[in-house]
Amino acid sequence: MKIYNSYEEVDHDLKILKLQTEINKEKMKINVEDIKEDLSPISIVSGIVSSIAKKAFILKAVGKILGSSKPNVLKR
């Protein structure tokens, strides 16, 4: 526990705490905006399309490495 020797010391610490509170509020506002952007429909669809494109690219690359992009099917 801190022992204060004057009202000036108390006021100083209160000002610091008030500024820290304002900084934390601003950080929270930024975080909320970031979350809103991340959960927007455009962002979600973009993420899904990107994921599908990456998987398609990997499958195509693996197919070329293995020598064929289509499995062999027995003909009748």
Secondary structure by P-SEA (a helix, b strand, c coil): ccccccaaaaaaaaaaaaaaaaaaaaaaaaaaaaaaaaacaaaaaaaaaaaaaaaaaaaaaaaaaacccccccccc
